[in-house]
Amino acid sequence: MNRRKFIRNISLSGTGAVMLGGVPVKLLANNEAFKLAAGAGDSDNILIFIQLHGGNDALNTLVPVAQYSEYYNLRPNIALPSNGTRSFINVDTRLNEDLQVGLHPDMLGFKELYDAGMASIVQNVGYPDMNGSHFRGRDIVLMGGDAYSDYSSGWMGRFLDYEYDGYPENFPNDNMPDPIGLEMSGSLSLAFHREDGIPIGLNIGSPDAFYQLITSVGVEPPIAFPDSHAGDELKYIMEFEKKSNEYAGRLKEVYDAGSNSSTDYPESYPYAAPISAARNPLAPQLKLIARLLKGGIKTRIFLCRIGGFDTHGDQVEKSDPTLGAHSALLYHVSSAVKAFYDDLENLGLADKVLSMTFTEFGRRAYSNASYGTDHGTSTPVFLFGKGLNGGIYGENPDLSNLKGGNLIYNIDYRQIYTSVVQDWFGASDEAMIATGFDSWVGDKLPLMGTSGIDQNPYLNNAKSLKLFPNPVQSDLSAEFFLRQNSNYEMKIFNVEGKEVMSQSGFGLYGVNNQLINTSSLVAGKYVILIKTKNALFKESFIKL
């Protein structure tokens, strides 16, 4: 049995859960993770990773406003209305109509954060040949790979392992006295696992009970472990347990030292929904994190989880598609995150915390007869925080161009994660290689910054083509912006309109650069055209 399967089996057997303040918690005492934030990256920034467990339905979260008729025809029994008191909320009317999206009416908290420049939407996120299995889909997103990858570690674990060298032997220490990561859920995931690491998990019901239980568990291993596979696993268990004990006192200390502000965290959905979806399970997780942060915890990544998004049936109330299980879940996420940032602002901590959602896949574009949606592909990602270039990134899905009833993604999720690791945490080139995102650095999204929504270049339907140097002697760089992954064809014409050069390529969403060697061209003026399925760029240059 490999370490990854061993961890899964521990969680399933009930020995892998920890709870603080009534919230299941997983301790990743994993690695050296945040030398980066504490040292190499000269940053103490924190990431809250929120898992929407089950596969969130993109189209009832964000309605493509300009394609409302197509949207309604695909899912007439669950479609959100375009007018009335419970109609969708237009997120940003400043955008071109084809880019406008209608937010679910129960996501008012998200809209407030967006208007304050503290929320971003990344549309149509996925990866090639998306996997429709819950288990495999989650592993792919957590490992940082694609449908054909087989990492035995998570991208967070690899990143933290690089940044915090010497774990577990040299941790905790004065610079990092806390667990490097905390998983606020009932089961250990692949997220924080290293290639050779020790995730930590225990199960208790309150901070005091947590402390009493952990400190009462024996930590001294046998004098010698059997020289066998069983001996290796026994040693692993004992190391796992010992590291939990080392962090127990510190966790109780920061919890007791911390506090929340007077912010009210939402406890339940205020409208009609199944009993199973009525309670807000995310709010207490975020409230606990805010308290731990106030108490001085130095943990760098927190992983939260809210389940119920596997909405094959009864996604909405039959009498009102704006209500029901999915509506309640979107309310829980939106209202809990809004309360969390209000709390952090009151505590003076909002500047250092970035939050983002993820889910294993989206849902089908069309609904089923059970008032639900089946497993699909691409889905939006939400980011929250004061350090964002807020706004909407990417294009709405094309509802007239589906693949097997599924949306076609145009932004790879690793373009987002690369931005978070490099620009939020300040990861070095070496850290990006260790994390496995080095090949995505050139295609990352410009998510981080403080320029605000109005200054976000990705909100504009950019049509310009930039050429430099111009005039040019040999190598010419052509920079152009694509709103979706696309093949393109580049042609150069002389002043007589004769084609003198052509190239083709494939570009990703965002800024692309095509390097052109013009050495074979005679001196004079030329026009360059770059054409994609949905865009045409034209500019002139002079060859010296």
HELIX and SHEET records of a PDB file:
HELIX    1   1 ARG A    3  SER A   13  1                                  11    
HELIX    2   2 LYS A   35  LYS A   35  1                                   1    
HELIX    3   3 LEU A   36  ALA A   40  3                                   5    
HELIX    4   4 VAL A   65  GLN A   67  5                                   3    
HELIX    5   5 TYR A   68  LEU A   74  1                                   7    
HELIX    6   6 GLU A   97  LEU A   99  5                                   3    
HELIX    7   7 LEU A  108  ASP A  115  1                                   8    
HELIX    8   8 HIS A  134  MET A  143  1                                  10    
HELIX    9   9 TRP A  155  GLU A  163  1                                   9    
HELIX   10  10 PRO A  207  SER A  216  1                                  10    
HELIX   11  11 HIS A  229  ALA A  257  1                                  29    
HELIX   12  12 ILE A  275  ALA A  278  1                                   4    
HELIX   13  13 LEU A  282  LYS A  294  1                                  13    
HELIX   14  14 ALA A  325  LEU A  347  1                                  23    
HELIX   15  15 ALA A  350  LYS A  352  5                                   3    
HELIX   16  16 TYR A  413  SER A  419  1                                   7    
HELIX   17  17 VAL A  420  TRP A  424  3                                   5    
HELIX   18  18 ASP A  429  THR A  435  1                                   7    
HELIX   19  19 ASP A  438  ASP A  443  5                                   6    
HELIX   20  20 ILE A  453  GLN A  455  5                                   3    
HELIX   21  21 PRO A  457  LEU A  459  5                                   3    
SHEET    1   A 9 VAL A  18  LEU A  20  0                                        
SHEET    2   A 9 VAL A  23  LEU A  28 -1                                        
SHEET    3   A 9 GLY A 181  MET A 184 -1                                        
SHEET    4   A 9 ILE A 301  ILE A 306  1                                        
SHEET    5   A 9 ILE A  46  LEU A  52  1                                        
SHEET    6   A 9 VAL A 353  PHE A 358  1                                        
SHEET    7   A 9 THR A 379  PHE A 384 -1                                        
SHEET    8   A 9 ALA A 119  GLY A 126 -1                                        
SHEET    9   A 9 GLY A 391  TYR A 393  1                                        
SHEET    1   B 9 VAL A  18  LEU A  20  0                                        
SHEET    2   B 9 VAL A  23  LEU A  28 -1                                        
SHEET    3   B 9 GLY A 181  MET A 184 -1                                        
SHEET    4   B 9 ILE A 301  ILE A 306  1                                        
SHEET    5   B 9 ILE A  46  LEU A  52  1                                        
SHEET    6   B 9 VAL A 353  PHE A 358  1                                        
SHEET    7   B 9 THR A 379  PHE A 384 -1                                        
SHEET    8   B 9 ALA A 119  GLY A 126 -1                                        
SHEET    9   B 9 ILE A 411  ASP A 412  1                                        
SHEET    1   C 3 LEU A  62  PRO A  64  0                                        
SHEET    2   C 3 VAL A 101  LEU A 103 -1                                        
SHEET    3   C 3 ILE A  89  ASN A  90 -1                                        
SHEET    1   D 3 LEU A 465  PHE A 468  0                                        
SHEET    2   D 3 ASP A 475  LEU A 482 -1                                        
SHEET    3   D 3 GLY A 510  ASN A 517 -1                                        
SHEET    1   E 4 GLU A 499  GLY A 507  0                                        
SHEET    2   E 4 SER A 486  ASN A 494 -1                                        
SHEET    3   E 4 GLY A 524  LYS A 531 -1                                        
SHEET    4   E 4 LEU A 536  LYS A 543 -1                                        
END                                                                             
